[in-house]
Amino acid sequence: VVPSEADVVAILNSRLMSRELRAAFAIMALRGLRVGGLPNLVIDYEAHTFSTISKSKEYRGTFNDAIQISGCKSVLEYFKVFKGKKMPFAELSDTKLKMQIAYWMAKMNKNGLIMNTFSAHDFRHFFASHHYQANKDIYRLKTLLNHGSIAVTETYLKTLNVI
């Protein structure tokens, strides 16, 4: 299930969870980063860039490629909570992050704040579908998602019923 824009806005504006966890949601939903890339995430705040290792591959990108949705701040705005910390999620494993995400999604769903419980990867799907619908550039999306081939991105979009 791909989160709706209303779900993402509700999550990113929620006061229930920590601002640090909302930053994790922001980079997954608005920039498409995998949850597995968060523990190794290195941020250059001045250049608006990041680097990490995801699925055993180096991944470099810019926050300027993030999608903007009404009612949400920019990705880097969510990261202000870290006060310039270069590796904000270094103390957390991807397993722990996934567990925290599952907990908060269940809690928010139970409280009626979001329509479904979402996995960490569902926020990457949100980014992919929104970016493609806005730009119709599968080649750029392939780069932004760090896919190995255009066929992977095409399959991804077909699975999401975007193309």
TIVO-2410 file (N, C-alpha, C; in nm, 3 decimals):
# residues 163
REC num residu      c1      c2      c3 atome chaine
REC   1      V   0.085  -0.118   0.000     N      A
REC   1      V   0.000   0.000   0.000    CA      A
REC   1      V   0.089   0.123   0.000     C      A
REC   2      V   0.061   0.215  -0.091     N      A
REC   2      V   0.135   0.340  -0.095    CA      A
REC   2      V   0.062   0.443  -0.009     C      A
REC   3      P   0.132   0.508   0.081     N      A
REC   3      P   0.065   0.611   0.163    CA      A
REC   3      P   0.009   0.722   0.075     C      A
REC   4      S  -0.102   0.778   0.116     N      A
REC   4      S  -0.157   0.893   0.045    CA      A
REC   4      S  -0.079   1.017   0.088     C      A
REC   5      E  -0.097   1.123   0.014     N      A
REC   5      E  -0.034   1.249   0.051    CA      A
REC   5      E  -0.082   1.294   0.189     C      A
REC   6      A  -0.210   1.274   0.216     N      A
REC   6      A  -0.266   1.310   0.348    CA      A
REC   6      A  -0.201   1.228   0.459     C      A
REC   7      D  -0.174   1.100   0.433     N      A
REC   7      D  -0.107   1.016   0.532    CA      A
REC   7      D   0.034   1.069   0.561     C      A
REC   8      V   0.107   1.102   0.455     N      A
REC   8      V   0.244   1.150   0.472    CA      A
REC   8      V   0.245   1.283   0.548     C      A
REC   9      V   0.153   1.372   0.514     N      A
REC   9      V   0.143   1.500   0.585    CA      A
REC   9      V   0.113   1.476   0.733     C      A
REC  10      A   0.020   1.385   0.762     N      A
REC  10      A  -0.015   1.355   0.901    CA      A
REC  10      A   0.105   1.300   0.977     C      A
REC  11      I   0.180   1.211   0.915     N      A
REC  11      I   0.297   1.152   0.980    CA      A
REC  11      I   0.406   1.257   1.005     C      A
REC  12      L   0.436   1.336   0.902     N      A
REC  12      L   0.543   1.434   0.915    CA      A
REC  12      L   0.508   1.549   1.009     C      A
REC  13      N   0.381   1.573   1.030     N      A
REC  13      N   0.339   1.679   1.122    CA      A
REC  13      N   0.296   1.627   1.259     C      A
REC  14      S   0.307   1.496   1.279     N      A
REC  14      S   0.263   1.435   1.405    CA      A
REC  14      S   0.350   1.480   1.522     C      A
REC  15      R   0.285   1.509   1.632     N      A
REC  15      R   0.356   1.543   1.755    CA      A
REC  15      R   0.371   1.420   1.843     C      A
REC  16      L   0.316   1.306   1.800     N      A
REC  16      L   0.324   1.183   1.879    CA      A
REC  16      L   0.466   1.128   1.883     C      A
REC  17      M   0.531   1.126   1.767     N      A
REC  17      M   0.665   1.066   1.760    CA      A
REC  17      M   0.773   1.173   1.767     C      A
REC  18      S   0.894   1.130   1.787     N      A
REC  18      S   1.006   1.223   1.801    CA      A
REC  18      S   1.034   1.296   1.670     C      A
REC  19      R   1.093   1.411   1.682     N      A
REC  19      R   1.132   1.488   1.562    CA      A
REC  19      R   1.241   1.413   1.485     C      A
REC  20      E   1.324   1.337   1.556     N      A
REC  20      E   1.428   1.259   1.489    CA      A
REC  20      E   1.367   1.152   1.399     C      A
REC  21      L   1.264   1.085   1.447     N      A
REC  21      L   1.200   0.983   1.366    CA      A
REC  21      L   1.124   1.046   1.249     C      A
REC  22      R   1.067   1.164   1.271     N      A
REC  22      R   1.001   1.234   1.160    CA      A
REC  22      R   1.103   1.269   1.051     C      A
REC  23      A   1.226   1.298   1.088     N      A
REC  23      A   1.331   1.324   0.988    CA      A
REC  23      A   1.357   1.198   0.905     C      A
REC  24      A   1.354   1.082   0.969     N      A
REC  24      A   1.371   0.955   0.895    CA      A
REC  24      A   1.257   0.937   0.795     C      A
REC  25      F   1.134   0.962   0.839     N      A
REC  25      F   1.020   0.953   0.748    CA      A
REC  25      F   1.035   1.052   0.632     C      A
REC  26      A   1.081   1.173   0.663     N      A
REC  26      A   1.094   1.276   0.560    CA      A
REC  26      A   1.190   1.233   0.450     C      A
REC  27      I   1.305   1.178   0.488     N      A
REC  27      I   1.402   1.142   0.384    CA      A
REC  27      I   1.357   1.019   0.305     C      A
REC  28      M   1.278   0.932   0.366     N      A
REC  28      M   1.225   0.817   0.292    CA      A
REC  28      M   1.112   0.860   0.198     C      A
REC  29      A   1.019   0.941   0.248     N      A
REC  29      A   0.900   0.978   0.169    CA      A
REC  29      A   0.928   1.090   0.069     C      A
REC  30      L   1.010   1.186   0.105     N      A
REC  30      L   1.031   1.302   0.020    CA      A
REC  30      L   1.154   1.291  -0.069     C      A
REC  31      R   1.243   1.197  -0.037     N      A
REC  31      R   1.365   1.179  -0.117    CA      A
REC  31      R   1.386   1.036  -0.164     C      A
REC  32      G   1.309   0.940  -0.111     N      A
REC  32      G   1.313   0.803  -0.161    CA      A
REC  32      G   1.426   0.717  -0.109     C      A
REC  33      L   1.490   0.757  -0.002     N      A
REC  33      L   1.600   0.677   0.053    CA      A
REC  33      L   1.547   0.551   0.121     C      A
REC  34      R   1.617   0.441   0.105     N      A
REC  34      R   1.581   0.316   0.173    CA      A
REC  34      R   1.612   0.327   0.322     C      A
REC  35      V   1.533   0.259   0.404     N      A
REC  35      V   1.557   0.260   0.548    CA      A
REC  35      V   1.695   0.200   0.578     C      A
REC  36      G   1.740   0.105   0.499     N      A
REC  36      G   1.871   0.044   0.519    CA      A
REC  36      G   1.987   0.141   0.498     C      A
REC  37      G   1.961   0.253   0.431     N      A
REC  37      G   2.065   0.353   0.409    CA      A
REC  37      G   2.076   0.454   0.522     C      A
REC  38      L   1.981   0.454   0.614     N      A
REC  38      L   1.982   0.555   0.720    CA      A
REC  38      L   2.097   0.541   0.820     C      A
REC  39      P   2.130   0.421   0.869     N      A
REC  39      P   2.238   0.413   0.968    CA      A
REC  39      P   2.372   0.465   0.917     C      A
REC  40      N   2.399   0.455   0.787     N      A
REC  40      N   2.525   0.502   0.729    CA      A
REC  40      N   2.514   0.640   0.664     C      A
REC  41      L   2.401   0.703   0.678     N      A
REC  41      L   2.376   0.831   0.613    CA      A
REC  41      L   2.471   0.939   0.663     C      A
REC  42      V   2.539   1.005   0.570     N      A
REC  42      V   2.628   1.117   0.600    CA      A
REC  42      V   2.572   1.239   0.528     C      A
REC  43      I   2.548   1.346   0.603     N      A
REC  43      I   2.486   1.465   0.546    CA      A
REC  43      I   2.585   1.580   0.541     C      A
REC  44      D   2.588   1.647   0.425     N      A
REC  44      D   2.660   1.773   0.410    CA      A
REC  44      D   2.552   1.880   0.401     C      A
REC  45      Y   2.527   1.947   0.512     N      A
REC  45      Y   2.419   2.044   0.521    CA      A
REC  45      Y   2.441   2.165   0.431     C      A
REC  46      E   2.565   2.208   0.418     N      A
REC  46      E   2.595   2.327   0.335    CA      A
REC  46      E   2.572   2.300   0.187     C      A
REC  47      A   2.614   2.183   0.141     N      A
REC  47      A   2.600   2.149  -0.001    CA      A
REC  47      A   2.464   2.086  -0.033     C      A
REC  48      H   2.384   2.057   0.069     N      A
REC  48      H   2.253   1.992   0.053    CA      A
REC  48      H   2.266   1.855  -0.013     C      A
REC  49      T   2.371   1.782   0.025     N      A
REC  49      T   2.396   1.650  -0.032    CA      A
REC  49      T   2.403   1.546   0.079     C      A
REC  50      F   2.396   1.421   0.037     N      A
REC  50      F   2.410   1.309   0.130    CA      A
REC  50      F   2.482   1.197   0.060     C      A
REC  51      S   2.535   1.106   0.141     N      A
REC  51      S   2.592   0.982   0.089    CA      A
REC  51      S   2.562   0.872   0.191     C      A
REC  52      T   2.555   0.751   0.141     N      A
REC  52      T   2.530   0.636   0.226    CA      A
REC  52      T   2.565   0.509   0.151     C      A
REC  53      I   2.549   0.398   0.217     N      A
REC  53      I   2.560   0.267   0.154    CA      A
REC  53      I   2.421   0.205   0.165     C      A
REC  54      S   2.369   0.160   0.051     N      A
REC  54      S   2.237   0.099   0.048    CA      A
REC  54      S   2.242  -0.021  -0.045     C      A
REC  55      K   2.203  -0.136   0.007     N      A
REC  55      K   2.211  -0.262  -0.069    CA      A
REC  55      K   2.352  -0.285  -0.122     C      A
REC  56      S   2.448  -0.258  -0.038     N      A
REC  56      S   2.591  -0.278  -0.066    CA      A
REC  56      S   2.644  -0.190  -0.178     C      A
REC  57      K   2.571  -0.085  -0.212     N      A
REC  57      K   2.617   0.009  -0.314    CA      A
REC  57      K   2.627   0.148  -0.256     C      A
REC  58      E   2.731   0.220  -0.299     N      A
REC  58      E   2.742   0.360  -0.259    CA      A
REC  58      E   2.629   0.439  -0.324     C      A
REC  59      Y   2.575   0.531  -0.249     N      A
REC  59      Y   2.461   0.608  -0.295    CA      A
REC  59      Y   2.485   0.753  -0.255     C      A
REC  60      R   2.492   0.840  -0.353     N      A
REC  60      R   2.510   0.983  -0.330    CA      A
REC  60      R   2.393   1.056  -0.392     C      A
REC  61      G   2.350   1.162  -0.326     N      A
REC  61      G   2.239   1.238  -0.381    CA      A
REC  61      G   2.231   1.376  -0.322     C      A
REC  62      T   2.131   1.447  -0.368     N      A
REC  62      T   2.108   1.583  -0.321    CA      A
REC  62      T   1.967   1.595  -0.265     C      A
REC  63      F   1.953   1.679  -0.168     N      A
REC  63      F   1.820   1.704  -0.111    CA      A
REC  63      F   1.738   1.794  -0.202     C      A
REC  64      N   1.803   1.859  -0.297     N      A
REC  64      N   1.731   1.944  -0.392    CA      A
REC  64      N   1.640   1.862  -0.483     C      A
REC  65      D   1.661   1.731  -0.490     N      A
REC  65      D   1.579   1.643  -0.573    CA      A
REC  65      D   1.457   1.590  -0.497     C      A
REC  66      A   1.437   1.633  -0.375     N      A
REC  66      A   1.324   1.586  -0.296    CA      A
REC  66      A   1.194   1.645  -0.351     C      A
REC  67      I   1.086   1.571  -0.335     N      A
REC  67      I   0.956   1.624  -0.374    CA      A
REC  67      I   0.906   1.717  -0.264     C      A
REC  68      Q   0.824   1.810  -0.300     N      A
REC  68      Q   0.762   1.901  -0.205    CA      A
REC  68      Q   0.613   1.871  -0.203     C      A
REC  69      I   0.556   1.860  -0.084     N      A
REC  69      I   0.412   1.843  -0.075    CA      A
REC  69      I   0.356   1.949   0.020     C      A
REC  70      S   0.240   1.996  -0.015     N      A
REC  70      S   0.176   2.102   0.061    CA      A
REC  70      S   0.154   2.057   0.206     C      A
REC  71      G   0.190   2.142   0.299     N      A
REC  71      G   0.171   2.111   0.440    CA      A
REC  71      G   0.292   2.049   0.506     C      A
REC  72      C   0.402   2.030   0.429     N      A
REC  72      C   0.524   1.972   0.485    CA      A
REC  72      C   0.643   2.063   0.459     C      A
REC  73      K   0.738   2.059   0.549     N      A
REC  73      K   0.862   2.133   0.534    CA      A
REC  73      K   0.952   2.061   0.433     C      A
REC  74      S   1.062   2.124   0.397     N      A
REC  74      S   1.161   2.057   0.312    CA      A
REC  74      S   1.232   1.950   0.395     C      A
REC  75      V   1.295   1.856   0.329     N      A
REC  75      V   1.365   1.748   0.398    CA      A
REC  75      V   1.467   1.805   0.496     C      A
REC  76      L   1.547   1.899   0.453     N      A
REC  76      L   1.651   1.953   0.541    CA      A
REC  76      L   1.594   2.025   0.661     C      A
REC  77      E   1.474   2.080   0.650     N      A
REC  77      E   1.410   2.143   0.766    CA      A
REC  77      E   1.386   2.041   0.877     C      A
REC  78      Y   1.347   1.919   0.839     N      A
REC  78      Y   1.325   1.813   0.940    CA      A
REC  78      Y   1.456   1.774   1.008     C      A
REC  79      F   1.568   1.792   0.938     N      A
REC  79      F   1.697   1.752   0.993    CA      A
REC  79      F   1.758   1.858   1.085     C      A
REC  80      K   1.695   1.973   1.099     N      A
REC  80      K   1.746   2.076   1.191    CA      A
REC  80      K   1.753   2.025   1.334     C      A
REC  81      V   1.670   1.926   1.366     N      A
REC  81      V   1.670   1.869   1.501    CA      A
REC  81      V   1.808   1.811   1.537     C      A
REC  82      F   1.885   1.772   1.437     N      A
REC  82      F   2.016   1.711   1.462    CA      A
REC  82      F   2.128   1.814   1.478     C      A
REC  83      K   2.097   1.941   1.459     N      A
REC  83      K   2.194   2.051   1.479    CA      A
REC  83      K   2.325   2.026   1.405     C      A
REC  84      G   2.315   1.987   1.280     N      A
REC  84      G   2.433   1.970   1.196    CA      A
REC  84      G   2.507   1.839   1.213     C      A
REC  85      K   2.453   1.746   1.287     N      A
REC  85      K   2.518   1.616   1.307    CA      A
REC  85      K   2.531   1.546   1.171     C      A
REC  86      K   2.653   1.506   1.137     N      A
REC  86      K   2.680   1.449   1.005    CA      A
REC  86      K   2.619   1.310   0.985     C      A
REC  87      M   2.615   1.230   1.089     N      A
REC  87      M   2.559   1.095   1.079    CA      A
REC  87      M   2.446   1.081   1.182     C      A
REC  88      P   2.329   1.135   1.152     N      A
REC  88      P   2.222   1.143   1.252    CA      A
REC  88      P   2.164   1.010   1.299     C      A
REC  89      F   2.176   0.905   1.218     N      A
REC  89      F   2.117   0.776   1.256    CA      A
REC  89      F   2.222   0.669   1.284     C      A
REC  90      A   2.345   0.710   1.309     N      A
REC  90      A   2.455   0.616   1.325    CA      A
REC  90      A   2.435   0.519   1.441     C      A
REC  91      E   2.363   0.559   1.545     N      A
REC  91      E   2.345   0.473   1.662    CA      A
REC  91      E   2.233   0.370   1.641     C      A
REC  92      L   2.159   0.380   1.531     N      A
REC  92      L   2.045   0.291   1.509    CA      A
REC  92      L   2.073   0.194   1.395     C      A
REC  93      S   2.026   0.072   1.410     N      A
REC  93      S   2.034  -0.025   1.300    CA      A
REC  93      S   1.909  -0.011   1.215     C      A
REC  94      D   1.914  -0.061   1.093     N      A
REC  94      D   1.795  -0.055   1.009    CA      A
REC  94      D   1.683  -0.140   1.070     C      A
REC  95      T   1.717  -0.248   1.140     N      A
REC  95      T   1.616  -0.331   1.206    CA      A
REC  95      T   1.544  -0.251   1.315     C      A
REC  96      K   1.620  -0.178   1.394     N      A
REC  96      K   1.558  -0.097   1.499    CA      A
REC  96      K   1.470   0.013   1.439     C      A
REC  97      L   1.517   0.075   1.333     N      A
REC  97      L   1.437   0.177   1.266    CA      A
REC  97      L   1.307   0.118   1.211     C      A
REC  98      K   1.316   0.000   1.150     N      A
REC  98      K   1.195  -0.066   1.097    CA      A
REC  98      K   1.097  -0.096   1.209     C      A
REC  99      M   1.147  -0.139   1.323     N      A
REC  99      M   1.060  -0.169   1.437    CA      A
REC  99      M   0.993  -0.042   1.489     C      A
REC 100      Q   1.069   0.067   1.497     N      A
REC 100      Q   1.011   0.194   1.542    CA      A
REC 100      Q   0.904   0.242   1.444     C      A
REC 101      I   0.932   0.229   1.316     N      A
REC 101      I   0.835   0.269   1.214    CA      A
REC 101      I   0.709   0.186   1.225     C      A
REC 102      A   0.723   0.055   1.239     N      A
REC 102      A   0.607  -0.034   1.252    CA      A
REC 102      A   0.524   0.004   1.374     C      A
REC 103      Y   0.592   0.031   1.485     N      A
REC 103      Y   0.522   0.069   1.608    CA      A
REC 103      Y   0.440   0.196   1.586     C      A
REC 104      W   0.502   0.299   1.531     N      A
REC 104      W   0.433   0.426   1.515    CA      A
REC 104      W   0.324   0.421   1.409     C      A
REC 105      M   0.345   0.342   1.305     N      A
REC 105      M   0.240   0.329   1.204    CA      A
REC 105      M   0.117   0.261   1.265     C      A
REC 106      A   0.137   0.157   1.344     N      A
REC 106      A   0.025   0.088   1.410    CA      A
REC 106      A  -0.046   0.183   1.506     C      A
REC 107      K   0.031   0.260   1.582     N      A
REC 107      K  -0.028   0.352   1.679    CA      A
REC 107      K  -0.107   0.463   1.609     C      A
REC 108      M  -0.051   0.519   1.503     N      A
REC 108      M  -0.120   0.627   1.431    CA      A
REC 108      M  -0.245   0.575   1.360     C      A
REC 109      N  -0.236   0.453   1.307     N      A
REC 109      N  -0.352   0.392   1.242    CA      A
REC 109      N  -0.462   0.365   1.345     C      A
REC 110      K  -0.425   0.312   1.459     N      A
REC 110      K  -0.522   0.283   1.565    CA      A
REC 110      K  -0.591   0.411   1.613     C      A
REC 111      N  -0.516   0.522   1.616     N      A
REC 111      N  -0.572   0.650   1.658    CA      A
REC 111      N  -0.647   0.722   1.545     C      A
REC 112      G  -0.655   0.659   1.427     N      A
REC 112      G  -0.729   0.718   1.315    CA      A
REC 112      G  -0.658   0.832   1.244     C      A
REC 113      L  -0.527   0.845   1.268     N      A
REC 113      L  -0.452   0.954   1.205    CA      A
REC 113      L  -0.408   0.922   1.063     C      A
REC 114      I  -0.392   0.793   1.034     N      A
REC 114      I  -0.357   0.747   0.899    CA      A
REC 114      I  -0.448   0.631   0.862     C      A
REC 115      M  -0.462   0.606   0.732     N      A
REC 115      M  -0.559   0.507   0.684    CA      A
REC 115      M  -0.512   0.362   0.695     C      A
REC 116      N  -0.383   0.338   0.689     N      A
REC 116      N  -0.327   0.203   0.693    CA      A
REC 116      N  -0.201   0.203   0.778     C      A
REC 117      T  -0.151   0.084   0.807     N      A
REC 117      T  -0.017   0.075   0.866    CA      A
REC 117      T   0.078   0.056   0.748     C      A
REC 118      F   0.182   0.132   0.746     N      A
REC 118      F   0.276   0.130   0.634    CA      A
REC 118      F   0.411   0.078   0.679     C      A
REC 119      S   0.479   0.012   0.587     N      A
REC 119      S   0.617  -0.032   0.614    CA      A
REC 119      S   0.712   0.081   0.575     C      A
REC 120      A   0.835   0.069   0.617     N      A
REC 120      A   0.935   0.169   0.582    CA      A
REC 120      A   0.948   0.181   0.430     C      A
REC 121      H   0.940   0.069   0.360     N      A
REC 121      H   0.957   0.072   0.214    CA      A
REC 121      H   0.840   0.140   0.143     C      A
REC 122      D   0.725   0.143   0.205     N      A
REC 122      D   0.608   0.208   0.145    CA      A
REC 122      D   0.634   0.358   0.122     C      A
REC 123      F   0.720   0.417   0.203     N      A
REC 123      F   0.750   0.559   0.186    CA      A
REC 123      F   0.841   0.582   0.066     C      A
REC 124      R   0.924   0.486   0.034     N      A
REC 124      R   1.003   0.491  -0.090    CA      A
REC 124      R   0.909   0.481  -0.210     C      A
REC 125      H   0.807   0.395  -0.198     N      A
REC 125      H   0.706   0.383  -0.304    CA      A
REC 125      H   0.632   0.516  -0.323     C      A
REC 126      F   0.601   0.583  -0.212     N      A
REC 126      F   0.536   0.714  -0.219    CA      A
REC 126      F   0.621   0.810  -0.301     C      A
REC 127      F   0.750   0.816  -0.269     N      A
REC 127      F   0.840   0.905  -0.342    CA      A
REC 127      F   0.841   0.869  -0.491     C      A
REC 128      A   0.858   0.742  -0.522     N      A
REC 128      A   0.869   0.699  -0.662    CA      A
REC 128      A   0.743   0.737  -0.741     C      A
REC 129      S   0.628   0.707  -0.687     N      A
REC 129      S   0.504   0.736  -0.761    CA      A
REC 129      S   0.482   0.886  -0.776     C      A
REC 130      H   0.507   0.963  -0.670     N      A
REC 130      H   0.488   1.108  -0.679    CA      A
REC 130      H   0.588   1.173  -0.774     C      A
REC 131      H   0.712   1.130  -0.765     N      A
REC 131      H   0.814   1.189  -0.853    CA      A
REC 131      H   0.783   1.157  -0.999     C      A
REC 132      Y   0.748   1.033  -1.027     N      A
REC 132      Y   0.720   0.997  -1.166    CA      A
REC 132      Y   0.596   1.070  -1.218     C      A
REC 133      Q   0.491   1.076  -1.140     N      A
REC 133      Q   0.369   1.144  -1.184    CA      A
REC 133      Q   0.393   1.292  -1.211     C      A
REC 134      A   0.482   1.354  -1.135     N      A
REC 134      A   0.511   1.496  -1.154    CA      A
REC 134      A   0.605   1.523  -1.271     C      A
REC 135      N   0.697   1.430  -1.298     N      A
REC 135      N   0.803   1.456  -1.396    CA      A
REC 135      N   0.801   1.366  -1.519     C      A
REC 136      K   0.740   1.250  -1.509     N      A
REC 136      K   0.734   1.152  -1.620    CA      A
REC 136      K   0.873   1.119  -1.676     C      A
REC 137      D   0.975   1.124  -1.590     N      A
REC 137      D   1.112   1.096  -1.633    CA      A
REC 137      D   1.163   0.972  -1.559     C      A
REC 138      I   1.144   0.856  -1.622     N      A
REC 138      I   1.183   0.730  -1.560    CA      A
REC 138      I   1.335   0.719  -1.545     C      A
REC 139      Y   1.410   0.783  -1.634     N      A
REC 139      Y   1.556   0.776  -1.627    CA      A
REC 139      Y   1.608   0.855  -1.507     C      A
REC 140      R   1.551   0.969  -1.482     N      A
REC 140      R   1.590   1.049  -1.365    CA      A
REC 140      R   1.550   0.975  -1.236     C      A
REC 141      L   1.430   0.916  -1.237     N      A
REC 141      L   1.384   0.842  -1.119    CA      A
REC 141      L   1.476   0.723  -1.090     C      A
REC 142      K   1.522   0.655  -1.194     N      A
REC 142      K   1.617   0.544  -1.177    CA      A
REC 142      K   1.740   0.591  -1.100     C      A
REC 143      T   1.792   0.706  -1.136     N      A
REC 143      T   1.910   0.762  -1.069    CA      A
REC 143      T   1.878   0.799  -0.925     C      A
REC 144      L   1.763   0.864  -0.904     N      A
REC 144      L   1.727   0.908  -0.770    CA      A
REC 144      L   1.704   0.791  -0.675     C      A
REC 145      L   1.652   0.680  -0.727     N      A
REC 145      L   1.627   0.562  -0.644    CA      A
REC 145      L   1.750   0.472  -0.634     C      A
REC 146      N   1.854   0.503  -0.711     N      A
REC 146      N   1.978   0.425  -0.712    CA      A
REC 146      N   1.955   0.282  -0.760     C      A
REC 147      H   1.864   0.269  -0.858     N      A
REC 147      H   1.840   0.138  -0.918    CA      A
REC 147      H   1.952   0.103  -1.015     C      A
REC 148      G   1.980  -0.026  -1.027     N      A
REC 148      G   2.087  -0.073  -1.114    CA      A
REC 148      G   2.053  -0.064  -1.262     C      A
REC 149      S   1.925  -0.071  -1.296     N      A
REC 149      S   1.886  -0.063  -1.436    CA      A
REC 149      S   1.748   0.000  -1.449     C      A
REC 150      I   1.720   0.047  -1.569     N      A
REC 150      I   1.590   0.107  -1.596    CA      A
REC 150      I   1.479   0.003  -1.585     C      A
REC 151      A   1.511  -0.124  -1.612     N      A
REC 151      A   1.411  -0.231  -1.602    CA      A
REC 151      A   1.361  -0.245  -1.458     C      A
REC 152      V   1.448  -0.226  -1.361     N      A
REC 152      V   1.408  -0.233  -1.220    CA      A
REC 152      V   1.310  -0.120  -1.189     C      A
REC 153      T   1.342   0.000  -1.235     N      A
REC 153      T   1.254   0.115  -1.211    CA      A
REC 153      T   1.120   0.096  -1.280     C      A
REC 154      E   1.123   0.044  -1.401     N      A
REC 154      E   0.999   0.020  -1.475    CA      A
REC 154      E   0.911  -0.083  -1.403     C      A
REC 155      T   0.971  -0.191  -1.356     N      A
REC 155      T   0.898  -0.292  -1.281    CA      A
REC 155      T   0.840  -0.232  -1.153     C      A
REC 156      Y   0.919  -0.150  -1.087     N      A
REC 156      Y   0.878  -0.081  -0.966    CA      A
REC 156      Y   0.752   0.000  -0.992     C      A
REC 157      L   0.753   0.081  -1.097     N      A
REC 157      L   0.639   0.167  -1.129    CA      A
REC 157      L   0.517   0.086  -1.172     C      A
REC 158      K   0.540  -0.024  -1.242     N      A
REC 158      K   0.428  -0.111  -1.282    CA      A
REC 158      K   0.363  -0.175  -1.158     C      A
REC 159      T   0.445  -0.217  -1.065     N      A
REC 159      T   0.394  -0.276  -0.941    CA      A
REC 159      T   0.308  -0.176  -0.864     C      A
REC 160      L   0.345  -0.048  -0.872     N      A
REC 160      L   0.271   0.058  -0.803    CA      A
REC 160      L   0.152   0.108  -0.885     C      A
REC 161      N   0.132   0.047  -1.004     N      A
REC 161      N   0.025   0.087  -1.096    CA      A
REC 161      N   0.036   0.232  -1.139     C      A
REC 162      V   0.161   0.278  -1.155     N      A
REC 162      V   0.185   0.415  -1.199    CA      A
REC 162      V   0.199   0.420  -1.351     C      A
REC 163      I   0.257   0.313  -1.409     N      A
REC 163      I   0.265   0.306  -1.556    CA      A
REC 163      I   0.204   0.174  -1.603     C      A
***
